[in-house]
Amino acid sequence: MNRNRRIFIIVFITFTAIVIFFAIDMASRTTAPWNKRREVERALPIQRDGTAIDTAVTDDDTLLSR
């Protein structure tokens, strides 16, 4: 095997592996369009009457409480 061909194959395999790694990483960090509704439901629990439960606000969560 010629030296240039060996270098090309090594660079090609390395580049392909890096592209596959980035594709898998980006895919794991994004949400598919058909799952957007479920993600919102998990982030904001909704009561049976249709109003959202605000889980971020507590009595201790103010700047004036100190």
Steps between C-alpha positions, in 0.01 A plus 500: 500500500632835397582750780267772365211255480558388861502863620181570303321199655606599853386861449173385341416262787591764761288768327205263463519401867506867608199584281306201637586605858375856442182375330418271794579779748275752322220244465507424871474870592202583279133408513309367204210722387243232585630485861487875571155479664612228741808700594287803589268279707797366695639850556167656604268256674139586413211459742172342395335843461760599238709739710871445535656434839780747570767289666771769483339746742530437873471724804877490550564594139505878537774752542310678780478196728846564644 
